[in-house]
Amino acid sequence: MTSAERIDAAIAALDSGPLTENALQRHVVPLFSRHKLAYGERIYLANHSLGRPLDATEDDIREGLSLWYAELGDAWDHWNAEMDAYRARLATLLRAPRSDSIVPKTSAGQGLRAVLNTYDNVPRVVATRGEFDSLDVILREYARRGRILLTFVESLDDGRFDTRDVIDAITTATDLVVVSEVIFNSGQRLGDVGKIVSATHASGGKLLLDVYHSLGVLPVDVAAMNVDFAVGGSYKYLRGGPGACFLYVHPRHLDVNLRTLDIGWFGKEAPFAYERPDPPRFAAGGNGWLESTPAILPIYQARAGQLFTQAIGVSRLREFSLMLQRRLIALFAERDVRADGGHDSHGAFVITEHERAGEIAHALRQQGVIADARGRYLRFCPDVLTTDEEMVCAVTTAAPLLRGSRTSPTMS
């Protein structure tokens, strides 16, 4: 059976209603047998960081690799077809209007640079202090080198960002706004993204949305939100590992031939013709945004996770995630630990706040509970493989550590 057939058969065996632990353990967990065997008895609650791979992931990588062994240069026919399929699956998950609006990248930061490098003059950029390092580092360095004029929107005292503050920072001089749909450290789901998009467009600017912490666990619709650009990847909830990322470019920009300096020979009209007209003739649409020789194996690496997410359905995954989060919060509450999550204005992980969150994450790891910390936020993310017994054990282990000197978490 192919990866798609194995995944579809497992998901088809589930009831059509809400996901349950019993059904998932019976039908879905076997799709992850290699991971379960290798990982042992540790409790993994860092699914918001690195998603667990399916058995099919290794088979898919071997397929891409075997073409190299057997076909050498002729493998490009198959590799290009797989890249097209990768783009089409992402377009479906993003509800993008065209698959060529998805430009494969190896990181979200690569996508941001491509957007920044569409401007011939120094653009004025607005971003929040809550952007993940992969974007934040690039924005700061571009600003330091005089390549952009950067304005940061600060968080409130409780660490959350207010949509109104983002909108207030947008002026008629703003060229680009960069925001995340879900803030990486606190899990806050930024409210009213559509209002930020409208304010940006009314001022003549464009908006780039980071969906790394929303795609795969929240219904994402880039067309409905009318964003100009979006960046994300497969590392987390799409279970595709590192290197399988993307940039979404709205067709309205493709159709007027908006260009970036971040291009290469794969972006040419006929790359394998090896013609060199001056200026170069670029392919129409999103193909004209392709760079040089692409990273092929990460595209195979991402296949099973994309297929799994499509087969099981993001809405069902979201509903089950909220249920697990609420269960975690209740377990913490029983042990006098306050936590946040499990509601519409939050992403896929539960947070507690502690001034020594990093030390606690390390201590938990030593006891076989894998969570992580970002600043003062300790993050716990169960998924479809997580059992209730594991959550009880994790909370029982974590609660005594968290009941020490601590700050109060953001509550909604």
HELIX and SHEET records of a PDB file:
HELIX    1   1 SER A    3  ALA A   12  1                                  10    
HELIX    2   2 GLU A   21  ALA A   23  1                                   3    
HELIX    3   3 LEU A   24  VAL A   28  3                                   5    
HELIX    4   4 VAL A   29  PHE A   32  5                                   4    
HELIX    5   5 SER A   33  TYR A   39  1                                   7    
HELIX    6   6 ASP A   55  GLU A   71  1                                  17    
HELIX    7   7 LEU A   72  ALA A   75  5                                   4    
HELIX    8   8 TRP A   76  LEU A   94  1                                  19    
HELIX    9   9 SER A   99  SER A  101  5                                   3    
HELIX   10  10 ALA A  108  LEU A  116  1                                   9    
HELIX   11  11 ASP A  133  ARG A  144  1                                  12    
HELIX   12  12 THR A  163  ALA A  169  1                                   7    
HELIX   13  13 VAL A  193  ALA A  202  1                                  10    
HELIX   14  14 VAL A  222  MET A  225  1                                   4    
HELIX   15  15 PRO A  251  LEU A  254  1                                   4    
HELIX   16  16 TRP A  265  GLY A  267  5                                   3    
HELIX   17  17 PRO A  271  ALA A  273  5                                   3    
HELIX   18  18 GLY A  285  TRP A  289  5                                   5    
HELIX   19  19 LEU A  297  GLN A  301  1                                   5    
HELIX   20  20 ARG A  303  ILE A  312  1                                  10    
HELIX   21  21 VAL A  314  GLU A  334  1                                  21    
HELIX   22  22 ALA A  357  GLN A  366  1                                  10    
HELIX   23  23 ASP A  388  LEU A  402  1                                  15    
SHEET    1   A 2 ILE A  43  TYR A  44  0                                        
SHEET    2   A 2 VAL A 369  ILE A 370  1                                        
SHEET    1   B 7 ILE A 102  LYS A 105  0                                        
SHEET    2   B 7 CYS A 245  VAL A 249 -1                                        
SHEET    3   B 7 PHE A 229  GLY A 233 -1                                        
SHEET    4   B 7 LYS A 206  ASP A 210  1                                        
SHEET    5   B 7 LEU A 176  SER A 180  1                                        
SHEET    6   B 7 ARG A 124  THR A 128  1                                        
SHEET    7   B 7 LEU A 149  VAL A 153  1                                        
SHEET    1   C 3 VAL A 350  GLU A 353  0                                        
SHEET    2   C 3 TYR A 377  PHE A 380 -1                                        
SHEET    3   C 3 ASP A 372  ARG A 374 -1                                        
END                                                                             
